[in-house]
Amino acid sequence: MLPIVGLTVGFISTLIGLTTSAMYDGHSMLRVTPQTKRQEDHLRDLGKHQGVSFIGGDPLVGDHSHVIASPQVLDFVLESLKKFETEHLLTNPDVGRSGLERMEGYISWDAYYDLDSINQYLTVQSVGHPDLVTLTTIGKSFEGRDLFLLKINNGSTTKPIIWIDSNIHAREWISSAVGLYLIDQLLNSPDIEIQAYLDDFNFHILPMANPDGFVFSHLTDRFWRKTRSNTSATAINGCRGVDRNRNFDAYWLENDGGSKDPCDLYFAGDAVFTELECIAIAQYLDSIRANLIAYISLHSWGQNVLIPTGRDSTQIPEYNEYIRIANLAAAAHQIPHSMIYTTGNPAPGTSMDWAYLNFPSAKIHLTYEFRDKGQYTVLLPADQILPQCEEFMAGIKVIFDELK
């Protein structure tokens, strides 16, 4: 998730206390809302206990936070919250149940899939649409996995290019699910309106921007966010990985936009562009700069449509046009399932801000935060995948229409 400017990151969000069961089988998630400073301080102390940790950010008075508790300490946590009269709600009784499935080359919208299944699906679409689709790789990850890019081109190669990436953050599985759904709609939907977009634009879609972290989130640690690189700093501290969306050369480490701590979930790296995945994306985008009309990055959670920049509250020169389009999209997202999206700005150091600074001729640069508002966080149930996809399509069509 990309925190809105003004929120802090860090605290106990590194999840170090949950190493006894990295896939969190039997662990519970609770949403807690401190209403007093005493309750806030108690939550901070609670997070120091073995088997207890927080995700998403600092517990603050009046804000929702999310506690993960192992089965061994759940009763203790509940009794402690009751003692301090802290508002709380059990939102997920078993975090380890992920809804993960494996299929050979086919995707449905009621389950999450592993990396091999996703790559097989991309191959099937490429083979099934040879006149439209080119499946290529823009580089390798730290652990040597391909960064597959699917290009959809109906006719001229000089048409405006819409770039879309997803799963920059490993644990945000819903983002790649939506990215794959968009591919499916563009290639297979009978909707004439959707098919008409292929006459207006070329689409370059990177469904899996962080394959190493994604695999790690499936096999080892469901809450893993970062890459899996070993930088000089992480090696010294015994930690791995960099927050890819804090590693771009755009207001790096400004305004609490990342962390210098290699063990923190928001570690921004030893310097900008330390991550091979970031370098690959930057180099590829530079190669298509002449035709790039839109940069769109998919994330979760928060239900936001975010515009540049995350540096401070200063409005960009194009603010009125950007916020107009973002508000139109947000309104359209609400239509299918009455889910409310808000507009705002991201944290500093993001790929969107970097793209905005380096490709000013593009008409729009956006970051999406998908469902939800915090009940499930990155553990969005599989039965919400299709509704999320449907509301995304309702809004993204508005954006495509504005780009014509």
VOGU-3710 file (C-alpha; in Angstrom, 3 decimals, decimal comma):
1> mlpivgltvg> 0,000/0,000/0,000  1,141/3,562/-0,692  0,455/5,707/2,378  -1,245/9,042/1,666  1,073/11,979/2,333  1,087/12,805/6,026  0,833/9,233/7,301  3,911/7,704/8,848  5,394/4,302/8,144  7,633/1,992/10,072
11> fistligltt> 7,020/1,218/13,761  6,488/-2,519/14,172  5,310/-3,067/10,621  8,339/-5,195/9,780  6,486/-8,249/11,103  9,673/-9,588/12,682  7,665/-11,018/15,550  5,907/-13,561/13,333  8,848/-15,615/12,175  7,535/-18,763/13,869
21> samydghsml> 4,871/-19,195/11,158  5,681/-17,095/8,119  2,625/-18,273/6,195  0,475/-17,461/9,232  -1,615/-20,631/9,356  -4,020/-20,198/12,236  -3,037/-16,586/12,855  -5,843/-14,065/13,292  -6,166/-10,486/12,073  -7,892/-7,879/14,217
31> rvtpqtkrqe> -8,711/-4,290/13,362  -8,076/-2,036/16,341  -8,985/1,624/16,758  -7,435/3,462/19,716  -9,492/6,418/20,906  -7,075/7,652/23,580  -3,332/8,145/23,897  -3,338/5,505/26,638  -4,810/2,967/24,229  -2,342/3,977/21,506
41> dhlrdlgkhq> 0,615/3,474/23,865  -0,787/0,129/24,946  -0,958/-1,046/21,332  2,660/-0,083/20,798  3,627/-2,128/23,855  1,449/-5,006/22,687  3,344/-5,150/19,415  6,547/-5,971/21,280  5,228/-9,369/22,371  6,349/-12,495/20,519
51> gvsfiggdpl> 3,605/-13,621/18,153  2,028/-10,162/17,858  2,667/-7,610/15,133  1,083/-4,882/13,066  0,837/-4,279/9,340  0,374/-1,056/7,451  1,666/1,616/9,812  1,690/3,123/13,264  -1,295/2,784/15,605  -2,634/6,317/16,015
61> vgdhshvias> -5,571/7,705/17,959  -8,681/7,627/15,803  -7,125/5,493/13,037  -7,616/1,829/12,236  -4,588/-0,447/12,674  -4,327/-4,161/11,991  -2,909/-6,677/14,443  -1,749/-10,177/13,521  -1,830/-12,584/16,462  -0,602/-16,169/16,573
71> pqvldfvles> -3,011/-18,786/17,973  -0,797/-19,054/21,063  -1,319/-15,422/22,034  -4,764/-14,624/20,606  -6,568/-14,983/23,932  -3,949/-12,815/25,615  -4,358/-10,122/22,933  -8,156/-10,152/23,205  -8,090/-9,927/26,988  -5,534/-7,135/26,823
81> lkkfetehll> -7,677/-5,146/24,376  -10,727/-5,618/26,571  -8,791/-4,504/29,645  -7,859/-1,239/27,967  -11,324/-0,954/26,391  -9,787/-0,623/22,927  -12,261/-0,896/20,065  -11,467/-4,054/18,085  -12,928/-6,389/15,487  -11,817/-9,857/14,366
91> tnpdvgrsgl> -11,634/-9,499/10,587  -9,859/-12,723/9,597  -9,754/-15,815/11,861  -7,158/-17,624/9,711  -4,759/-15,456/7,751  -3,034/-18,521/6,295  -6,001/-19,423/4,095  -5,120/-17,575/0,893  -7,483/-18,939/-1,779  -4,477/-19,909/-3,904
101> ermegyiswd> -5,008/-22,172/-6,915  -2,891/-23,584/-9,726  -4,079/-24,080/-13,303  -2,322/-24,780/-16,569  -2,650/-21,694/-18,732  -6,108/-20,579/-17,659  -7,297/-18,042/-15,107  -10,639/-17,624/-13,400  -11,601/-14,654/-11,275  -12,461/-16,473/-8,076
111> ayydldsinq> -8,956/-17,458/-6,945  -5,376/-16,210/-6,746  -2,647/-17,929/-8,763  1,066/-18,588/-8,408  3,714/-17,159/-10,723  3,965/-20,207/-12,991  0,215/-20,155/-13,599  0,302/-16,437/-14,387  3,166/-16,848/-16,845  1,427/-19,800/-18,491
121> yltvqsvghp> -1,700/-17,696/-18,909  0,329/-14,962/-20,613  1,804/-17,571/-22,957  -1,643/-18,952/-23,819  -2,889/-15,451/-24,654  0,156/-14,794/-26,796  -0,275/-18,026/-28,754  -4,026/-17,523/-29,050  -3,733/-13,968/-30,401  -0,607/-13,964/-32,580
131> dlvtlttigk> -1,748/-10,940/-34,612  -2,379/-8,839/-31,520  -0,010/-9,963/-28,787  3,738/-9,932/-28,337  5,043/-11,512/-25,141  8,546/-10,346/-24,332  10,801/-9,785/-21,340  12,184/-6,409/-20,324  14,824/-7,860/-18,005  15,503/-10,155/-15,080
141> sfegrdlfll> 14,791/-9,945/-11,381  17,477/-10,253/-8,706  16,891/-14,016/-8,517  16,903/-14,358/-12,298  13,187/-14,492/-13,070  11,878/-12,951/-16,278  9,949/-9,686/-16,165  7,318/-10,570/-18,764  5,672/-7,735/-20,669  2,564/-8,353/-22,762
151> kinngsttkp> 2,140/-5,903/-25,624  -1,217/-5,575/-27,369  -0,920/-3,923/-30,760  -3,750/-3,873/-33,284  -2,156/-2,450/-36,400  0,140/0,559/-36,204  3,073/0,443/-33,796  3,080/4,244/-33,578  -0,228/4,583/-31,727  -0,167/6,090/-28,223
161> iiwidsniha> 0,985/3,599/-25,586  -0,776/3,012/-22,281  1,585/1,422/-19,739  0,134/-0,545/-16,814  2,106/-2,418/-14,151  1,014/-4,423/-11,105  2,407/-6,323/-8,130  5,277/-3,942/-7,500  4,589/-4,946/-3,896  4,734/-8,704/-3,482
171> rewissavgl> 1,836/-9,201/-1,076  -0,692/-7,164/-3,094  -2,026/-10,137/-5,051  -5,220/-8,396/-6,102  -3,209/-5,952/-8,224  -1,937/-8,609/-10,663  -5,358/-10,291/-10,671  -6,833/-7,019/-11,944  -3,986/-6,587/-14,422  -4,708/-10,033/-15,852
181> ylidqllnsp> -8,419/-9,261/-16,010  -7,693/-6,151/-18,061  -5,627/-8,255/-20,465  -8,478/-10,755/-20,714  -11,012/-8,020/-21,426  -8,887/-6,360/-24,092  -8,248/-9,659/-25,869  -11,389/-11,709/-25,278  -14,307/-9,474/-24,330  -17,211/-9,294/-26,801
191> dieiqayldd> -17,823/-5,714/-25,602  -17,500/-3,501/-28,685  -16,558/-0,500/-26,553  -13,617/-2,339/-25,017  -12,441/-3,712/-28,348  -12,545/-0,213/-29,831  -9,746/0,855/-27,478  -7,406/-1,363/-29,482  -7,947/0,949/-32,435  -6,929/3,967/-30,392
201> fnfhilpman> -4,064/2,692/-28,217  -1,337/0,123/-27,849  -1,200/-1,465/-24,401  2,038/-2,480/-22,687  1,171/-4,402/-19,519  3,620/-5,751/-16,922  1,450/-7,991/-14,701  4,253/-9,075/-12,380  6,706/-6,307/-11,523  8,177/-8,099/-8,488
211> pdgfvfshlt> 8,331/-11,844/-9,262  10,877/-12,741/-6,567  8,888/-11,120/-3,793  5,647/-12,527/-5,176  6,978/-16,095/-5,055  8,287/-15,494/-1,536  4,851/-14,235/-0,465  3,331/-17,469/-1,769  5,833/-19,919/-0,371  7,305/-18,360/2,758
221> drfwrktrsn> 5,826/-15,100/4,053  2,348/-14,003/2,972  3,012/-10,414/4,134  6,296/-9,959/2,253  6,294/-6,586/0,478  9,793/-5,969/-0,870  12,089/-7,456/-3,489  14,486/-10,245/-2,486  17,775/-8,513/-3,263  20,846/-8,522/-1,064
231> tsataingcr> 22,233/-5,003/-0,986  25,292/-4,039/1,036  23,085/-2,619/3,785  20,699/-5,560/3,920  23,559/-8,058/3,942  25,148/-6,378/6,950  21,887/-6,411/8,877  20,835/-9,911/7,869  17,740/-8,590/6,078  16,768/-8,774/2,426
241> gvdrnrnfda> 14,870/-6,742/-0,074  13,995/-3,166/-0,975  10,616/-1,513/-1,310  10,576/-1,170/-5,069  8,139/1,698/-4,923  10,488/3,777/-2,797  13,573/3,090/-4,943  12,868/5,381/-7,882  14,710/8,671/-8,322  11,760/10,860/-7,356
251> ywlendggsk> 11,906/12,687/-4,023  13,789/9,699/-2,605  13,504/9,477/1,201  11,806/12,868/1,360  8,774/13,583/3,545  8,874/10,223/5,380  8,418/8,431/2,060  10,589/5,474/2,940  12,988/4,053/5,480  16,769/3,872/5,789
261> dpcdlyfagd> 16,425/0,714/7,888  17,213/-2,357/5,729  14,918/-4,488/7,889  11,917/-2,196/7,466  9,144/-3,030/4,998  9,578/0,421/3,468  13,387/0,290/3,073  14,144/2,567/0,111  17,536/1,047/-0,708  21,127/2,202/-0,266
271> avftelecia> 20,543/4,634/-3,137  18,065/5,208/-5,945  17,774/2,499/-8,595  19,563/-0,237/-6,710  16,905/-2,750/-7,799  17,222/-4,552/-11,129  13,453/-4,537/-11,509  13,330/-0,735/-11,181  16,153/-0,309/-13,672  14,442/-2,592/-16,199
281> iaqyldsira> 11,182/-0,654/-16,005  12,947/2,701/-16,246  14,969/1,659/-19,272  11,979/0,217/-21,068  9,794/3,250/-20,426  12,576/5,445/-21,748  12,591/3,387/-24,948  8,888/4,123/-25,570  8,841/7,717/-24,342  7,915/9,129/-27,761
291> nliayislhs> 4,581/7,276/-27,728  3,841/7,010/-24,013  0,471/8,616/-23,250  -0,302/7,124/-19,825  1,499/5,529/-16,886  -0,777/3,569/-14,519  0,424/1,497/-11,554  -1,854/-0,930/-9,677  -1,628/-1,492/-5,905  -3,713/-2,187/-2,804
301> wgqnvliptg> -5,236/-1,255/-0,361  -7,218/1,924/0,447  -9,555/2,432/-2,552  -7,692/5,445/-3,905  -6,951/7,021/-7,264  -3,690/8,872/-6,671  -2,055/11,611/-8,733  1,443/13,165/-8,581  3,253/14,095/-6,516  4,146/12,718/-3,117
311> rdstqipeyn> 6,787/15,327/-2,355  4,554/17,781/-0,515  1,181/19,481/-0,765  2,223/21,681/-3,709  -0,113/21,144/-6,642  1,396/20,176/-9,980  0,745/22,555/-12,920  -1,656/19,991/-14,416  -3,499/19,506/-11,144  -6,929/20,642/-12,327
321> eyirianlaa> -6,904/18,278/-15,305  -5,466/15,369/-13,308  -7,934/15,694/-10,461  -10,827/16,099/-12,885  -9,983/12,802/-14,577  -9,271/11,061/-11,264  -12,618/12,192/-9,861  -14,462/11,020/-12,963  -12,799/7,626/-12,658  -13,516/7,404/-8,927
331> aahqiphsmi> -17,201/8,126/-9,556  -17,362/5,439/-12,236  -15,652/2,870/-9,990  -18,505/3,293/-7,536  -21,226/2,341/-10,015  -20,912/-1,487/-10,205  -20,747/-2,297/-6,477  -21,136/1,026/-4,604  -17,502/1,011/-3,474  -16,243/4,526/-2,756
341> yttgnpapgt> -12,842/5,596/-4,127  -11,096/8,789/-3,062  -8,423/10,840/-4,799  -5,150/12,047/-3,321  -1,359/11,895/-3,492  1,072/9,015/-2,843  4,176/8,746/-0,707  7,472/10,043/-2,202  9,834/7,876/-4,226  7,185/6,082/-6,262
351> smdwaylnfp> 7,314/4,867/-9,832  4,421/7,189/-10,705  6,244/10,304/-9,526  9,374/9,209/-11,375  7,349/8,672/-14,550  5,698/12,073/-14,110  9,056/13,820/-13,781  10,700/11,966/-16,659  7,869/11,641/-19,185  6,025/14,973/-19,016
361> sakihltyef> 4,569/14,529/-22,493  2,353/11,696/-21,245  -1,155/12,957/-20,540  -1,758/11,129/-17,270  0,194/9,377/-14,503  -1,885/7,499/-11,924  -1,542/5,036/-9,057  -4,436/2,841/-7,998  -5,011/1,443/-4,526  -7,656/-1,281/-4,780
371> rdkgqytvll> -9,962/-2,765/-2,151  -10,447/-2,500/0,641  -10,534/0,259/3,281  -8,737/-1,885/5,838  -10,919/-4,799/6,880  -8,846/-7,371/5,001  -5,873/-5,201/3,897  -3,743/-7,288/1,501  -5,735/-10,428/2,333  -8,676/-9,506/0,128
381> padqilpqce> -10,852/-12,643/-0,125  -10,917/-14,398/-3,471  -14,655/-13,851/-3,802  -13,957/-10,119/-4,103  -11,592/-10,483/-7,080  -14,274/-10,311/-9,774  -16,186/-7,406/-8,175  -12,885/-5,521/-7,870  -12,126/-6,196/-11,520  -15,562/-5,047/-12,606
391> efmagikvif> -15,371/-1,749/-10,743  -11,857/-1,155/-12,083  -13,052/-1,623/-15,658  -15,899/0,843/-15,092  -13,402/3,559/-14,120  -10,514/2,731/-16,410  -12,802/3,045/-19,427  -13,467/6,629/-18,358  -9,714/7,251/-18,330  -9,233/5,644/-21,742
401> delk> -12,025/7,826/-23,132  -10,362/10,941/-21,716  -7,103/9,985/-23,413  -8,600/9,778/-26,896
//
